[in-house]
């Protein structure tokens, strides 16, 4: 699993990246009440907003950590947005993206580096 400074996580399996927000982000948002995930077929570019998560506190964009094409949005979040709080780094994933350049993941942090980064915030 790799992490961004914007608090997204990425798990690569073959050429497909599953993307979500980290426990830190979910905790900071508070109770998630709405999630808008991207539709299959949507092209995404690294750093662009591709999903939206709303909580009782705020609405936030979720940024694509890699370039690629969405092959699946997590439709279950539309009826159970609280899954993002309950299991942000598991069932609370936002999208699966067919990665066009796996080398982009090399610039992301591993768990230890992300945990260290959190101490600087």
Number of C-alpha atoms within 10 A of each C-alpha: 15 20 25 21 12 15 18 23 27 28 16 17 9 9 12 20 24 24 29 30 26 24 18 14 16 23 14 13 18 15 19 22 20 19 25 19 22 22 17 14 14 14 15 22 15 13 14 14 15 22 19 16 22 18 19 11 12 12 15 14 15 22 22 24 31 24 19 23 20 23 19 18 22 20 16 15 21 14 11 14 21 20 20 28 24 16 15 22 23 15 15 23 24 30 26 23 28 24 23 15 11 16 10 13 20 9 11 19 19 17 13 11 12 17 13 12 13 12 7 6 5
